[in-house]
Amino acid sequence: MLAAQDQALAVLKSHGRSFYFASQLLAPTYRSRAARLYAFCRYVDDIADESSDQAQAHDDLEQIKTALQHGQSQQCCVADMIALMQETNMPIAPVRSLIDGMQSDLKHVRIEDEAALLHYAYQVAGTVGLMMCFVLDVRDQNAWPFAIDLGIGMQLTNIARDVGQDAKNGRVYLPGTWQHQLIASEIVDPQAEQTKHLQAATKRILTLAELYYRSGLSGVGYLPPAARYGIIVAARVYREVGQKVAQADYQSWDRRAVISQPRKVLCAASTLVRYAMYPSERQSHPLHERSLHRHLQDCFGTDQAP
């Protein structure tokens, strides 16, 4: 078990630098669990992103879903995820939804509208926020929608940051209804008029992300004290990525926004000051804004689920 935990932390440190930075502010048990969850998410994401055979990748992901359902696997990373699910009483529904989202990335992606965008963001990131509730021993179901929102906010930031890289991989996540139905090749090398549409769509997605960040951060009072500060810092550091995209005039098809280590430290320090000055922000249990989940009917854990 210790070897698996060490390997998970190594994966987090190598591939999720911002999350690794914030994870150091979690209690040791929570940090270890979060790293194990990240390692699994990275594992299934790599299957979707790096396989040269899409059909094989789809089958591999299906096999993982089957292994999770049966509670056993010969693959170390999947076996450790099963152990983590058992340890934290994590339901299988969000894990399956995550893998469904990864499978949707196996083909050329063109998100049509806001509803499709938010459904995808729920699958690949809102579910991670939901799983983190179990990782962090949050048992109050009223916390779930806020955790989902924080994950969605982060995913929307990801999309705004990676417009160009995603287009090179044949994936267009900026909704077509927002950017005049540009195709991937047009996004990689846009003409003058097309850049205006891309900038407007990128600005719109970051504006949308802000709604979900605000909601997610308003629910941190549901988190145990040993996890609260680390999660707030993770969200605020990730939020900085979107702000850097905005500072570049919402142009991310030919560059990728990166937050420096000194900037992360400054963000953590400023968060700590606010954390100390406004204790009510980390203790309240607000009502969730149901309209944020209007496009997520029937998705597990959302404010619209039956």
MIBA-100606 format. One record per atom (N, C-alpha, C, CB): residue in three letters; x, y, z. Coordinates in steps of 0.1 Angstrom, whole numbers, plus 5000, padded with zeros to 4 digits. Each point is the difference from the previous one (the first is absolute). Glycine has a CB too. Example, Ala and Ser with C-alpha at 12.3 -4.5 7.8 and 13.67 -1.06 7.14 Angstrom:
# MIBA-100606
ALA513249435078ALA499150125000ALA500950125000ALA498149885012SER501550234981SER500950115000SER499250115008SER501249944978
//
This chain:
# MIBA-100606
MET500849885000MET499250125000MET500950135000MET498249875012LEU502850134996LEU500950115001LEU500750034986LEU500449955024ALA499949944969ALA500650024987ALA499050074990ALA501549805004ALA497350154997ALA498950064991ALA499850155003ALA498949774998GLN501250265015GLN499850145004GLN501250094996GLN498749925020ASP502550024981ASP501150084995ASP500050024985ASP501349905019GLN498350004974GLN499950014986GLN498950104996GLN500849764997ALA498150245010ALA498950104997ALA500550145003ALA498349835006LEU502550195004LEU500550145003LEU501050044989LEU499749965025ALA501149944970ALA500950034989ALA499350044988ALA501649845010VAL497350104987VAL499250034988VAL499450145002VAL499449764996LEU500150275016LEU499450135002LEU501150114999LEU498349905015LYS502850084990LYS501150105000LYS500550024985LYS500749935023SER499349964969SER500550014986SER499050074991SER501449805004HIS497350164998HIS499050044990HIS499050105005HIS500249784990GLY499750245022GLY499050105006GLY500650095009GLY498249844998ARG502750254997ARG500950085009ARG499250095009ARG501749994982SER497250075012SER499250095009SER499349935011SER499750154980PHE499849735016PHE499349925010PHE501049945010PHE498249944983TYR503050035013TYR501049955009TYR500350115010TYR501049844982PHE499250285013PHE500350125009PHE498950015010PHE501250124982ALA497549885014ALA498950015010ALA499949885009ALA498850154983SER501549735012SER499949885008SER500850005013SER499549884979GLN501650205020GLN500950015012GLN499450075011GLN501949994985LEU496950075013LEU499350075010LEU498949915006LEU500550224989LEU499349665007LEU499149915005LEU500649915011LEU498850004978ALA500349955031ALA500549915010ALA500549874992ALA498350095017PRO502749844989PRO500749894993PRO499049904994PRO501950035016THR497149934992THR499149904995THR499350054988THR499749905023TYR499850224977TYR499350064989TYR500950024988TYR498450115016ARG502849934987ARG501050024989ARG500249874993ARG501150195012SER499149704995SER500349874994SER498849954992SER501549955019ARG497350074986ARG498849954993ARG499850094987ARG499049935022ALA501250204979ALA499950094989ALA501049964989ALA499150185015ALA502149794989ALA501049964990ALA499649874993ALA501850115013ARG497649794994ARG499649884995ARG498950024990ARG500749885021LEU498450214982LEU498950034991LEU500550064988LEU498450035019TYR502550074982TYR500650064989TYR500749904991TYR500350215013ALA500549704993ALA500749904992ALA499149924991ALA501749995018PHE497149974988PHE499049924992PHE499550094989PHE499449865020CYS500250264983CYS499450094990CYS501150024988CYS498650125018ARG502649904986ARG501150014990ARG500149884992ARG501250165015TYR498749724991TYR500149874993TYR499049994989TYR500949905021VAL497850124983VAL499049994990VAL500150114989VAL498549895017ASP501950234987ASP500150114991ASP501149964989ASP499350175018ASP501849774987ASP501149974991ASP499649894990ASP501650065018ILE497549854987ILE499549904990ILE499250074989ILE499949835019ALA499350274984ALA499250074990ALA500950084991ALA498150005016ASP503050074990ASP500750094993ASP501249954992ASP499450165017GLU501249734988GLU501249954994GLU499949884991GLU501150095020SER497849844980SER499849884992SER499950044985SER498949885020SER501850044972SER499950024986SER498949924994SER502450044999ASP496949875009ASP498949924995ASP498850045009ASP501649814993GLN497550275001GLN498950055007GLN499049895005GLN500250214987ALA499749695004ALA499149895004ALA500549925012ALA499349984976GLN502150005024GLN500649935011GLN499950085012GLN501649894984ALA498650245015ALA499950095012ALA498649995006ALA501850154990HIS497249855001HIS498649995005HIS499849875007HIS499250144981ASP501349755014ASP499949875006ASP500750005014ASP499849894977ASP501450175023ASP500850005012ASP499250085011ASP502249994987LEU497250125010LEU499250075010LEU498849935004LEU500850214990GLU498649715001GLU498849925003GLU500449895010GLU499050054978GLN502249895020GLN500549905009GLN500250065014GLN501149884981ILE499450245020ILE500250075013ILE498650015007ILE502150124991LYS496949935001LYS498750015007LYS499549875005LYS499550194984THR500849705008THR499549875005THR500849965012THR499549934977ALA501850095024ALA500849975011ALA499550085013ALA502049954985LEU497750175013LEU499550085011LEU498749955005LEU501150204991GLN498049755000GLN498749955004GLN500249875007GLN499050104980HIS502049815016HIS500249885007HIS500950015012HIS499849894978GLY500950225024GLY500850025011GLY501349935000GLY498050035012GLN502649944977GLN501349944999GLN500650034986GLN499349825017SER502150194984SER500750034987SER501549955002SER498550204995GLN502149764994GLN501449975000GLN500850124997GLN499449774992GLN500050345004GLN500850124998GLN500250085013GLN499150014976CYS502150025027CYS500350065013CYS499250125003CYS502349914998CYS497750184992CYS499350135002CYS498549985002CYS501850124986VAL497649795007VAL498649985001VAL499749935013VAL499849984975ALA501149925029ALA499849935013ALA500150105011ALA501049794990ASP499950315009ASP500150095011ASP498850095000ASP502550004998MET496950044991MET498850085000MET498949925006MET500750124979ILE499249755018ILE498949925007ILE500250005015ILE499949854979ALA501450145025ALA500350015015ALA499650135006ALA501949844996LEU498350274996LEU499750135005LEU498550025001LEU502150094990MET497249865000MET498550005000MET499449935012MET500050024975GLN500649865028GLN499649925012GLN500350085013GLN500349794987GLU500950265013GLU500450075012GLU499250135004GLU502349924995THR497250144994THR499250135002THR498549994998THR502150114993ASN497549775004ASN498649974996ASN499550094988ASN499649945024MET501350074967MET499750084988MET499149924990MET502250125002PRO496749944994PRO499149934990PRO500749994986PRO498050085013ILE501549824980ILE500749984987ILE499450104989ILE500349765006ALA498650304996ALA499350084990ALA500950114995ALA497949955010PRO502850134998PRO500850114995PRO501349954993PRO499150145018VAL501449744986VAL501149954994VAL499749954986VAL500949935022ARG497950014976ARG499649954987ARG499850134991ARG498949795010SER500550314995SER499750124992SER501450064996SER497850045012LEU503249964996LEU501350054997LEU500549934987LEU500550065024ILE499449804977ILE500549924989ILE499250024987ILE500949835017ASP497850194985ASP499150034988ASP500550134993ASP498149895012GLY502350214997GLY500550124994GLY501349984992GLY498950135019MET502049794987MET501349974993MET499749934987MET501249985022GLN497849934978GLN499749934987GLN499550094990GLN499549805013SER499850314991SER499450094990SER501250084994SER497950025013ASP503249984993ASP501250074994ASP500749924989ASP500350125022LEU499349754977LEU500749914990LEU499750044986LEU499949825017LYS499150254980LYS499750044987LYS500250154999LYS498349814997HIS501650244990HIS500150154999HIS498950065007HIS501149984977VAL499250125031VAL499050065009VAL499650144995VAL501049885019ARG497750144980ARG499550134997ARG498850035009ARG500749994976ILE499550095034ILE499050045010ILE499050104993ILE501649955020GLU497250024980GLU499050094993GLU499650125008GLU499249794987ASP500450195025ASP499450115008ASP500449995015ASP498150014983GLU501450085024GLU500350015015GLU499649885007GLU499850244999ALA499049704998ALA499549885007ALA501049894998ALA497650074997ALA502949914991ALA500949894997ALA501450025007ALA498949964978LEU501550175022LEU501250045007LEU500049965015LEU500350194983LEU498649855023LEU499949985015LEU499849855003LEU499050235002HIS500349704989HIS499949855002HIS501449934999HIS497750014991TYR503150045000TYR501349944998TYR500950045012TYR499850014975ALA500150125030ALA500850045011ALA499649935013ALA500250224989TYR498549755012TYR499649915011TYR500649875000TYR497850125000GLN502249814988GLN500649874999GLN501449995003GLN498449964982VAL502450135013VAL501549995002VAL500650075011VAL500149974976ALA499150125031ALA500550085011ALA499050015012ALA501550124983GLY497349915013GLY499050015011GLY500049875008GLY498650164987THR501549735006THR500049875007THR501249995010THR498949894980VAL502350175016VAL501249995008VAL499750085013VAL501549984980GLY497850145019GLY499750075012GLY499149925009GLY500250214987LEU498949725007LEU499149915007LEU500749895007LEU498250054984MET502749895009MET500949895006MET500850055011MET500049884979MET500550255020MET500850065011MET499250015013MET501350134982CYS497449895017CYS499250005012CYS500249875008CYS498350144989PHE501849755005PHE500249875007PHE501449995004PHE498249894987VAL502850165005VAL501450005003VAL500250085013VAL500649974976LEU498650145026LEU500250095011LEU499049985011LEU500950164984ASP498449725016ASP499149965011ASP498850105001ASP502049895012VAL497650174977VAL498850095000VAL498849914998VAL501350204992ARG497849795018ARG498949904999ARG498750084997ARG501249845015ASP498750294987ASP498850074998ASP499850024985ASP500350125022GLN498649824973GLN499750014986GLN499750144995GLN499149775002ASN500650325007ASN499850144996ASN501350064995ASN498250025017ALA502949924986ALA501350054995ALA500349964985ALA500849995024TRP498549904972TRP500449954987TRP499850104988TRP499349785009PRO499650304990PRO499950094989PRO501250115000PRO497549965000PHE502950085012PHE501150105000PHE501349944995PHE498850115020ALA501549764984ALA501249944996ALA500049974985ALA500149895022ILE498750084972ILE499949994986ILE500350134993ILE498249825003ASP501350295003ASP500250134993ASP501450045000ASP497850065008LEU503049905003LEU501450045000LEU500749924989LEU499950055025GLY499849824973GLY500649934990GLY499650054986GLY499949805014ILE498950244984ILE499650064987ILE500750134997ILE497749905003GLY502450185008GLY500850134998GLY501449974995GLY498650115018MET502149794988MET501349974997MET500149954985MET500549955024GLN498549974972GLN500049944987GLN499850114989GLN499249785009LEU499950314994LEU499850124991LEU501350084999LEU497650005006THR503150015005THR501350074999THR501049924991THR499650105023ASN500449774979ASN500849924991ASN499750024985ASN500149835019ILE498750174978ILE499650024986ILE500450134995ILE498049865004ALA501950255004ALA500450134996ALA501550014998ALA498150105012ARG502649834996ARG501550004999ARG500549924988ARG500150025024ASP499249874972ASP500549904990ASP499350014987ASP500649865019VAL498950254977VAL499250014988VAL500949964988VAL498750195009GLY502549854990GLY500849964988GLY500549865001GLY500750234999GLN499749725012GLN500549875002GLN498949904997GLN501750075016ASP497149964989ASP498949914998ASP499649994985ASP499250055023ALA500950074970ALA499650004986ALA501049924992ALA499050235003LYS502349775001LYS501049924993LYS499749855001LYS501750185005ASN497649795006ASN499649865002ASN498749964995ASN501450005020GLY498050104972GLY498749974994GLY498850025010GLY501149854985ARG499150235025ARG499050025010ARG499650155002ARG500849795012VAL498050244986VAL499550145002VAL499050005011VAL500450054975TYR500050005036TYR499150015012TYR499350135001TYR501549845011LEU499050274983LEU499350125000LEU498749984992LEU502150145001PRO496749885005PRO498849974993PRO499950064986PRO498949985022GLY500649954968GLY499950054987GLY499150124999GLY500449774992THR498550235016THR499150115000THR500650135005THR498149835003TRP503150165004TRP500650115005TRP501150064991TRP499649915023GLN500950014968GLN501250044992GLN499849984985GLN501449955019HIS497350064976HIS499749994986HIS500449874994HIS500250254998GLN499749645009GLN500249864995GLN501449984994GLN497549994996LEU503550075010LEU501449984995LEU500449865002LEU500650245005ILE500149704985ILE500549875001ILE501450005005ILE498549924981ALA502149965023ALA501350005006ALA501150064992ALA499249795011SER500850194976SER501150064992SER499950155000SER500049794986GLU498850265014GLU499950155000GLU500450065014GLU498149984984ILE501849945026ILE500450055013ILE501550005002ILE497949925010VAL502749984984VAL501549995001VAL500750114993VAL499849755000ASP499650304989ASP500650114992ASP498950094996ASP501949864992PRO497550225017PRO498850084997PRO500450134992PRO498949915021GLN500150134971GLN500150124993GLN499550125009GLN499749884978ALA500550245018ALA499850125009ALA498649995005ALA501650134987GLU497449855005GLU498650005005GLU499749895009GLU499350114979GLN501349775018GLN499849895009GLN500650025013GLN500149854980THR501050225021THR500650025014THR499150085009THR502250014989LYS497050085005LYS499050075008LYS499049905006LYS500350214986HIS499249705006HIS499149905005HIS500649915011HIS498850004977LEU502449965021LEU500749925010LEU500250085013LEU501249874982GLN499250255017GLN500250085012GLN498750025007GLN501950124989ALA497049915004ALA498750025006ALA499549875007ALA499550174983ALA500849715011ALA499549875005ALA500949975013ALA499249924977THR502150115022THR500949975011THR499650095012THR501849934984LYS497950195014LYS499550095010LYS498749955006LYS501250204989ARG498049755003ARG498749965005ARG500149875008ARG498950104980ILE502049815017ILE500249885007ILE500650035014ILE500349874979LEU500650235022LEU500650045012LEU499050075009LEU502350024989THR496850065005THR498950065008THR499149905006THR500150204985LEU499749695007LEU499149895005LEU500849935011LEU498949974977ALA502450015021ALA500849935010ALA499950075014ALA501649924982GLU498450225017GLU500050085012GLU498749975008GLU501350174989LEU497649815005LEU498749965007LEU500249875008LEU498750124982TYR502049795012TYR500249875006TYR501050005011TYR499349894979TYR501850195019TYR500950025011TYR499450065012TYR501850034983ARG497450085015ARG499350065011ARG499249915008ARG500050214988SER499249715005SER499149905006SER500949905008SER498250034982GLY502849915011GLY500849905006GLY500750055013GLY500349904978LEU500250225021LEU500750055012LEU499150045011LEU501850084985SER496949955012SER499150045010SER499649885009SER499150184985GLY501249705010GLY499749885007GLY501149945008GLY498449964983VAL502750115019VAL501249945007VAL499749975014VAL501550124984GLY497549945022GLY499649975014GLY499649865002GLY499350235002TYR500449704988TYR499749865001TYR501249915002TYR498050044986LEU503250015011LEU501249935000LEU500649995015LEU500550074976PRO500149825027PRO500750005013PRO501150105001PRO499449765002PRO500950305010PRO501050105001PRO501449954994PRO498850095020ALA501549794981ALA501349954996ALA500149994985ALA500149875020ALA498850164973ALA500050004985ALA499750144994ALA499449765001ARG499950325007ARG499550124994ARG501050094993ARG498349995018TYR502850044989TYR500950104995TYR500649954987TYR500550085023GLY499949794976GLY500649944988GLY499150014988GLY501349855015ILE497450124987ILE499150014989ILE499850144995ILE498849795009ILE501150305001ILE499850144996ILE501250054992ILE498750045020VAL502549934984VAL501250034993VAL500149944986VAL501250035022ALA498449844977ALA500049944987ALA499050074990ALA500549785011ALA498450264994ALA499050074992ALA500550134996ALA498149885011ARG502550204998ARG500450134997ARG501350004991ARG499150085022VAL501749824979VAL501249994991VAL499549974986VAL501549935019TYR497549984980TYR499549974987TYR499350114994TYR499849775007ARG499550315001ARG499350124995ARG500950104994ARG498349965018GLU503050044988GLU501050094994GLU500349974986GLU501050025023VAL498949864973VAL500349964986VAL499050074991VAL500949775007GLY497950234996GLY499050074992GLY500350155000GLY498349835006GLN502150235005GLN500350145000GLN501250034991GLN499150025024LYS501849894975LYS501250024992LYS499549994985LYS501649905017VAL497550014980VAL499550004986VAL499350134997VAL499649755002ALA499650305008ALA499450134998ALA501050114997ALA498149935015GLN503050074992GLN501050104999GLN500650004986GLN500549995025ALA499549894968ALA500549994987ALA499050034990ALA501649835008ASP497350244996ASP498950044991ASP499349884995ASP501250204993TYR498749705016TYR499249884997TYR500549924987TYR498050115011GLN503349904987GLN500749934989GLN500749885005GLN500250224987SER499349665011SER500749885005SER500149904989SER499150055022TRP500749984965TRP500249914990TRP501549994995TRP497650044993ASP503250055011ASP501450004997ASP500950005012ASP499450114978ARG500149875034ARG500850015012ARG499249925011ARG501150224993ARG499649765018ARG499449925011ARG500350085013ARG500149774987ALA499050275020ALA500250085013ALA500549905010ALA498250164994VAL502949895013VAL500649925011VAL500250095012VAL501249854983ILE498550105029ILE500250085012ILE501449965006ILE497550015004SER503350094999SER501349975005SER499949965015SER501050174984GLN500149775021GLN500049965014GLN499950125009GLN501449804994PRO499450315004PRO499850115009PRO498550055000PRO502450064996ARG497049944993ARG498650054999ARG499149905008ARG500450104978LYS499949775022LYS499249915008LYS500250035015LYS500249824981VAL501050205023VAL500350035014VAL499250135004VAL502349894998LEU497850214993LEU499350125003LEU498549985002LEU501850134988CYS497649795003CYS498649975000CYS499749935013CYS499949984975ALA500949925029ALA499849935012ALA500050095012ALA501049794990ALA500050305010ALA500150105011ALA498850095001ALA502549994998SER497150064991SER498850095000SER498849935004SER501150144982THR498849735014THR498849925004THR500049985015THR500049894978LEU501250095028LEU500149985014LEU499650125008LEU501949844996VAL498550284999VAL499650125007VAL498450024999VAL502250104994ARG497349874995ARG498550014999ARG499349905008ARG500250094977TYR500449795023TYR499549885008TYR500050045015TYR500949844983ALA500150235022ALA500050045014ALA499150125003ALA502449925000MET497550174990MET499250125003MET498549984999MET501950134991TYR497749785000TYR498549984998TYR499649855003TYR500150184983PRO500049795030PRO499649865004PRO498649964996PRO501650025019SER497550074980SER498649964997SER499949944986SER499250185014GLU501849864977GLU500049944986GLU500249855000GLU500850224991ARG500049735019ARG500349865000ARG499249925010ARG502350074994GLN496649995011GLN499249935010GLN498549994995GLN501550085018SER498150004973SER498650014996SER499649884991SER500250255001HIS498549724999HIS499549894992HIS498850064992HIS500649825017PRO499850254972PRO499050074992PRO499149904992PRO501550204998LEU497449864997LEU499249924990LEU500650014987LEU497950055013HIS502149844980HIS500649994986HIS499050074990HIS501349795006GLU499350284984GLU499350064989GLU499649894990GLU501250235004ARG497649734996ARG499549894992ARG500250024985ARG498449945018SER501550194978SER500150034986SER501449964994SER498450195003LEU502649805005LEU501349964995LEU500049854995LEU501150165016HIS497949774988HIS499949864996HIS498949974991HIS501149945021ARG498350164973ARG498949984991ARG500249914988ARG499250235008HIS502149774988HIS500349914989HIS500549865004HIS500650214987LEU499449765026LEU500649885005LEU498949915006LEU502150125005GLN496749884990GLN499049915005GLN500449864999GLN498350164993ASP501449765018ASP500349865001ASP501549975002ASP498149964985CYS502850145016CYS501449985003CYS500149985015CYS500850134980PHE499949765024PHE500149975014PHE500650115008PHE500349764993GLY499050275019GLY500650105009GLY499650144997GLY501849845004THR497650194985THR499750144997THR498750055006THR501249974978ASP498650165021ASP498850065006ASP498849974992ASP501450185010GLN498749764979GLN498849974992GLN499749854999GLN500550204986ALA500449725021ALA499849854999ALA498849965009ALA502549974997PRO496849934998PRO498849965007PRO500349945014PRO498949964978
//
